Amino acid sequence: MIKRILVITGFAFLVASCSNNTENAPDANTTDSTAVAEEIVVENIVDINKFEDKVGEFAGQEIIIEGTCVHTCKHGGGKMHIVGDNPENRVVIIATDESGKFDAEMEGIKYKVSGKVVETRIDSIYLANMEAEILAGKENDEKEIAHNHGLGHGHENNNDTSEAEEKEMKLMHVDNMRKELAESGKDHLSFYNVECISFKEIKE
């Protein structure tokens, strides 16, 4: 969240002294004060290379993050993935009405993104629902889930993968998350996305 701090600056009043023959009166040099409010903006700038370690501290807050776009969602341009030094560590940026959609021409370009960090918690019930959707053939729903939580890694279906193979890959993915959840010793896994407010190309 962009923190806003108001600093109030005031001017002191100068009070004139009294003479022997007159009642209290203000000195001619006395000036009325005017309170001046200055707004200082403190931005949460997050290093993309430390995103996984620091992101929990910024859940629900607005941040600024920079990274290279390596993927945009082909199904409506609703998401893009950005990376830093390690291409395996992707940050998923979700398009909003405010930011507008993303397109394939953005891939390979570095961007400065302003957005809100959103946490999604995945527990055993969530995984059971995901598995049921896959088995029922609700590919679009499952794909949306995977993209939203950064789990799909931006891979699109291709003509070389059969429907059965695609379903099996998705079920394996759910199984892997079940194992990860069990090994964590927690009742949920947390995944973080950034809901985009604005983005700007960084020209180097």
Secondary structure, DSSP 8 states (H G I E B T S, - for coil): --EEEEEEE----------SSS-----TT------EEEEEEE--EE-GGGHHHHGGGGTTSEEEEEEEEEEE-TTTS-EEEEESS-TTSEEEEE--TTT----GGGTT-EEEEEEEEEEEEE-HHHHHHHHHHHHTT-HHHHHHHHHHTT-STT----TTS-HHHHHHHHHHHHHHHHHHHHHHTSS-EEEEEEEEEEEEE---
